[in-house]
Amino acid sequence: MLRILVTSDTKSRARGHRGPSQGSMTRRPYVPQASSSHLRRPRDATPWIHRTSNTPDVRLCACEGSTSAARGHIKRHLCQGWGCQRMLVAMLSIRASAVFAIGAVFGFGAIFASAQDIVAGATWTDTSGNAIQAHGGGFLKVGSTYYWFGEDKSHNSALFKAVSCYTSTNFVTWTRQNDALTPISGTMISTSDIVERPKVIFNSKVLCSLEGSLVSEILTHGLQNSEYVMWFHSDTSNYDAAMVGVATAKSPCGPYTYKSSFKPLGADSRDMSLFQDNEVPSNASWWSTDLLLPLAAQSAYLLYASDNNQNFKITKLDANYYNVTTEASVLNGATLEAPGIVKRNNVYYLIASHTSGWDPNPNKWFSASSLSGPWSSQADIAPEDTRTYFSQNAYDLPLGSNAIYMGDRWRPDLLGSSRYIWYPLDWSSGSPQIVHADVWTVNLGAGTYTAASGTTYEAESGTRSGSSTLITDSSFSGGKGVGYLGNGGSVTLNVQGSGKAQWVSIYYANGDSTWRNTTVSVNGGSSVLVDQPDTGSGNDILSVPVQLTLQQGSNTIAFGVGQSTYAGDLDKIIVYSS
C-alpha cells in the first residue's frame, strides 16, 4: 500500500516520510463540512485529513490506495493542470492571506460588508477629500479590504499619469494608497503613452511535482506564482500601437513591476478586460463543487477589441498570466469595447459597449454556455435612447444572483471630472437589465440591493419667472416640463425637507452636443452649479444628482437663477430622504 501525503512539513518530505507517525499528527476519515450528498471519491483512493503540530493553520490530506492506482490517479489528476489545484481546494482549508486573496477574486458576493449607499453620477471623494481618480477601473478583494484600481486623470489628459490604488473596508469610503503603476521613461508606459483600463487578478497557480523516477509517495505542493498580475491597454498617444501591457506585484497595491507590452497573438488589442473563470472540467465531477468554490480552476482570459476594433476576441492566458495562449472565441464584426463578463448559473454574460470614442452608446449583452461560444445576438442592458444613462462599461461585479454595472461617464474636455455610474444589473426579467436607481443601497454580504424611494415634484407645478416657458412633450413625465431656464429664465419648486442633507435628482433634457449646467438655490441662498451632460436629443431624459441641505418642513428650490447660459429643460426632481 502506498500512502500519498500532501503536506507542508518540509522535514517530513526530505526524509521521504510515508505516513503520520504516532504523536506527530492525528488522522481521521475525511468528512466534508459542506453539503456532500453529491460528493463521490475515486474508488482507488481513500482520503484522510491530518494535522501536523507545526502547521496549525493548514489542513492536510492523504490518499491511500494501491501503488498502481495511486500512480495512475496522481499522474492523471494531480499534475496535469487542474488536478493539483482541485485536490488542494477540495481537501485543504488554508487560512494564509494569499489564499484568501484567491477567494476575493471569486467570492465577492459572499463576503462583502453590510448595506451601503451608492449615488451614480455624484462627485465621489476619498478620505482626504479629493475626487477619486480610478477611471476604467477594476476591483479585487483581499481579506477584509477592497481594492479599486483605475486611471488617474487628474491632469485632464488621456496620457499616462498613474494607475491609482484605493482601499476600502465598506466599499463606499475609499482611501488612496501608493500608486500601483507609475510612468517609466523610454518604455511603453512613459508619460507620453496611454495606459488604460487596468485590471488586476491574483495568480494562485499551484506547483505540482513528482519526485523520483517513478510516481513518488511524496507530492510536493506550494504556491508557485502567488502574485498579483495587472493587465492594461498599452498604447501610443495616437492609439496606433494597440497593445496590452503586463505588470506584477507581491501585494495588491504594489508598486507593480512592468514586464512588457505586446500584441496578443500578434493582433491589435485596445479596450480590454480580464475574466477569471471557476470552470470545473467534466472529468472532475467527483469533487464537490461546494468545496471547489471559491478556489477553483482560475483559468484566466483576456477580453479585447482587436483588428482595428472590428472584431472582439476572448483569449486564454497562460498559467503565469503573463501572456496569451489560444483564442477561445471571436465575435467577428462586433465592433465592441469596454468589456466585462459575469458568470451566472453556468451561463456567461458578456457586457460591452460599441465604439464611439468618448461619446456614450447603448451598451449590449451577449450570452453563451461556454466562453468558446456560440454567443447570442446582442441586446440592450438599458433603454437604447439613454445610451446606458450616458456611461460606458468598466467592470461588472457579481452580486448574489445579479450584478453591479460599474461604468464611467466620460468628460473628454475635463477627463478628471468624469463620473462613476454604478447601477444594479438585474436578471429578474430573464436577461441582464440596469435598474436606474438614483440612490440605492447595496448589501454585498447578502447579495442584495434596494432602490431608495423619494418624493417627485414636477417642473410644471413650479413658479416660472422671466423667459422660462412651459414645454409640452410626451417624453417628459406628465407630458410637460419647463424650458428656457437660465439666461433670464427660472423656475422655483416648493418641496418638503427633513432638516438634513438630502440627495435631489434633477431630470432634464439637453439636446446640445455639449454639456450644459444649471444653478440650484435652496430657500434663496447661494447657488451651486450642477453639470448637465447632453442627453442625445431634446426628447431624451437623463438625471443628475446634487446634495442639498433642506430645512425641516417647507423649502424652495430654484433652478436657472443668475446664470447667463441656458440650462437643460427641466422635467422633474426627486427628493430623497437619505
URDA-V258097 format. One record per residue. RES is the residue in three letters. OMEGA is omega in whole degrees, 0 to 359 (* if undefined). Layout:
res = (RES/RES)
omega = (OMEGA/OMEGA)
This chain:
res = (MET/LEU/ARG/ILE/LEU/VAL/THR/SER/ASP/THR/LYS/SER/ARG/ALA/ARG/GLY/HIS/ARG/GLY/PRO/SER/GLN/GLY/SER/MET/THR/ARG/ARG/PRO/TYR/VAL/PRO/GLN/ALA/SER/SER/SER/HIS/LEU/ARG/ARG/PRO/ARG/ASP/ALA/THR/PRO/TRP/ILE/HIS/ARG/THR/SER/ASN/THR/PRO/ASP/VAL/ARG/LEU/CYS/ALA/CYS/GLU/GLY/SER/THR/SER/ALA/ALA/ARG/GLY/HIS/ILE/LYS/ARG/HIS/LEU/CYS/GLN/GLY/TRP/GLY/CYS/GLN/ARG/MET/LEU/VAL/ALA/MET/LEU/SER/ILE/ARG/ALA/SER/ALA/VAL/PHE/ALA/ILE/GLY/ALA/VAL/PHE/GLY/PHE/GLY/ALA/ILE/PHE/ALA/SER/ALA/GLN/ASP/ILE/VAL/ALA/GLY/ALA/THR/TRP/THR/ASP/THR/SER/GLY/ASN/ALA/ILE/GLN/ALA/HIS/GLY/GLY/GLY/PHE/LEU/LYS/VAL/GLY/SER/THR/TYR/TYR/TRP/PHE/GLY/GLU/ASP/LYS/SER/HIS/ASN/SER/ALA/LEU/PHE/LYS/ALA/VAL/SER/CYS/TYR/THR/SER/THR/ASN/PHE/VAL/THR/TRP/THR/ARG/GLN/ASN/ASP/ALA/LEU/THR/PRO/ILE/SER/GLY/THR/MET/ILE/SER/THR/SER/ASP/ILE/VAL/GLU/ARG/PRO/LYS/VAL/ILE/PHE/ASN/SER/LYS/VAL/LEU/CYS/SER/LEU/GLU/GLY/SER/LEU/VAL/SER/GLU/ILE/LEU/THR/HIS/GLY/LEU/GLN/ASN/SER/GLU/TYR/VAL/MET/TRP/PHE/HIS/SER/ASP/THR/SER/ASN/TYR/ASP/ALA/ALA/MET/VAL/GLY/VAL/ALA/THR/ALA/LYS/SER/PRO/CYS/GLY/PRO/TYR/THR/TYR/LYS/SER/SER/PHE/LYS/PRO/LEU/GLY/ALA/ASP/SER/ARG/ASP/MET/SER/LEU/PHE/GLN/ASP/ASN/GLU/VAL/PRO/SER/ASN/ALA/SER/TRP/TRP/SER/THR/ASP/LEU/LEU/LEU/PRO/LEU/ALA/ALA/GLN/SER/ALA/TYR/LEU/LEU/TYR/ALA/SER/ASP/ASN/ASN/GLN/ASN/PHE/LYS/ILE/THR/LYS/LEU/ASP/ALA/ASN/TYR/TYR/ASN/VAL/THR/THR/GLU/ALA/SER/VAL/LEU/ASN/GLY/ALA/THR/LEU/GLU/ALA/PRO/GLY/ILE/VAL/LYS/ARG/ASN/ASN/VAL/TYR/TYR/LEU/ILE/ALA/SER/HIS/THR/SER/GLY/TRP/ASP/PRO/ASN/PRO/ASN/LYS/TRP/PHE/SER/ALA/SER/SER/LEU/SER/GLY/PRO/TRP/SER/SER/GLN/ALA/ASP/ILE/ALA/PRO/GLU/ASP/THR/ARG/THR/TYR/PHE/SER/GLN/ASN/ALA/TYR/ASP/LEU/PRO/LEU/GLY/SER/ASN/ALA/ILE/TYR/MET/GLY/ASP/ARG/TRP/ARG/PRO/ASP/LEU/LEU/GLY/SER/SER/ARG/TYR/ILE/TRP/TYR/PRO/LEU/ASP/TRP/SER/SER/GLY/SER/PRO/GLN/ILE/VAL/HIS/ALA/ASP/VAL/TRP/THR/VAL/ASN/LEU/GLY/ALA/GLY/THR/TYR/THR/ALA/ALA/SER/GLY/THR/THR/TYR/GLU/ALA/GLU/SER/GLY/THR/ARG/SER/GLY/SER/SER/THR/LEU/ILE/THR/ASP/SER/SER/PHE/SER/GLY/GLY/LYS/GLY/VAL/GLY/TYR/LEU/GLY/ASN/GLY/GLY/SER/VAL/THR/LEU/ASN/VAL/GLN/GLY/SER/GLY/LYS/ALA/GLN/TRP/VAL/SER/ILE/TYR/TYR/ALA/ASN/GLY/ASP/SER/THR/TRP/ARG/ASN/THR/THR/VAL/SER/VAL/ASN/GLY/GLY/SER/SER/VAL/LEU/VAL/ASP/GLN/PRO/ASP/THR/GLY/SER/GLY/ASN/ASP/ILE/LEU/SER/VAL/PRO/VAL/GLN/LEU/THR/LEU/GLN/GLN/GLY/SER/ASN/THR/ILE/ALA/PHE/GLY/VAL/GLY/GLN/SER/THR/TYR/ALA/GLY/ASP/LEU/ASP/LYS/ILE/ILE/VAL/TYR/SER/SER)
omega = (180/180/179/181/168/189/175/178/187/178/178/179/181/180/184/184/186/182/181/176/182/177/182/180/179/181/177/179/181/177/180/179/177/177/189/181/181/181/176/179/174/185/184/180/178/183/174/173/174/181/177/184/183/176/185/183/183/169/184/183/176/176/177/177/179/181/182/180/180/178/184/184/183/180/181/195/183/186/175/170/186/193/182/180/186/175/179/181/186/188/181/171/187/183/176/184/181/181/175/176/176/178/180/183/186/190/182/190/186/191/178/186/185/188/178/180/177/179/182/175/177/174/181/181/178/184/175/179/179/177/179/179/182/185/183/198/173/187/181/175/179/185/179/184/175/180/179/179/178/182/172/180/183/178/177/180/175/182/189/172/178/163/183/176/178/178/179/173/179/177/178/179/187/178/179/177/175/177/182/181/181/185/174/182/179/178/177/176/176/179/177/185/181/170/186/172/179/177/183/173/181/178/180/186/180/180/174/174/177/185/176/182/176/175/185/174/181/174/179/177/177/178/188/182/177/183/177/184/179/171/180/173/182/187/171/186/179/177/180/185/175/182/166/175/182/175/184/177/178/176/188/181/179/15/184/176/180/180/182/171/185/174/182/183/176/183/179/168/176/180/186/172/176/173/177/185/174/182/177/180/183/181/177/187/182/173/178/178/175/183/181/184/3/185/186/190/181/167/183/185/173/177/188/171/187/175/181/177/181/183/179/187/173/187/184/176/175/186/179/188/180/186/177/181/185/176/175/184/174/174/185/178/186/182/182/172/179/189/169/179/171/176/185/180/178/173/180/177/176/176/182/173/168/186/177/180/179/183/181/173/181/178/188/171/176/178/178/177/178/177/177/178/1/181/178/173/185/175/184/173/178/177/191/185/177/184/181/179/180/178/176/183/174/183/180/189/177/179/184/177/179/181/172/173/181/184/176/170/187/172/191/179/177/188/179/178/174/186/180/182/179/179/170/174/195/181/186/178/184/178/182/179/176/172/183/181/179/179/181/183/178/172/185/175/179/182/183/174/177/176/180/176/180/180/183/176/182/182/184/178/182/178/181/176/179/186/180/184/176/181/173/184/183/180/177/177/185/177/182/176/180/180/183/174/188/180/177/180/179/174/182/180/174/183/177/180/182/177/180/176/181/176/177/178/182/178/190/172/177/183/177/174/179/180/168/171/179/172/178/182/180/175/177/180/180/185/167/182/182/179/178/178/176/184/179/176/178/179/179/188/176/178/173/184/170/178/183/175/182/177/177/179/188/178/170/173/182/182/175/182/171/177/185/179/179/173/174/176/187/177/183/168/173/179/182/184/182/*)
